[in-house]
Amino acid sequence: MDSLSSFLNVRGVSAYLALKTSKVYSLVEEKQIPHYRIGRQIRFRVSEVDEWMAGQKQPVIDAMVEARKVIGSLQKRSDPRIKRTIRKIIEEVKREGYTGNNGKPDKDKDLGKEVSNGII
């Protein structure tokens, strides 16, 4: 990019980062994103926005790897209570299965039972 097009306004940064303009204004107000003010105008240097985004990267933790580490460390212990508890939890999950709707059973299976005389 040449020096003339290396700056973006709020809408440009919003499109560039795929954020709402209100979020960009919020980041500016909280001084979380590098920007320049010229009177009431706000400008962003593309290279600084790229560097800022690189700093926003969150570490990825593989949940399965972490779970295996925890289970492995628990299974190494010889306490039978821990093994019983793990077995019990696994059996409960297999028996109940996925209920959907944030752990609540499906409500449609009893649909219509609340009306006994057919009048709603």
C-alpha angles and dihedrals in degrees: 000000000000122000094262094058098035092093126072132192124226093276091048093051089044091056093040093054096032091238131135114260089239089059091051090051089049092052090049092049091050090046091235098128124053111251145151128231122211104179104304093338119103122206133182129204108227094220091053091048089052091051091047091051091050088056091052093063111124122214113256114230116194102224093203092054091050092046091050090051091051094045091045092052091047093048091052089063114086096220106126091203091066092049091048091050093050091048091049093051092048091049092049092051092048092047097046098037123186113331098183121208094078097302096315118123118247109277096203095079092076095042113143098018092104091068112069101168098039094248117115 
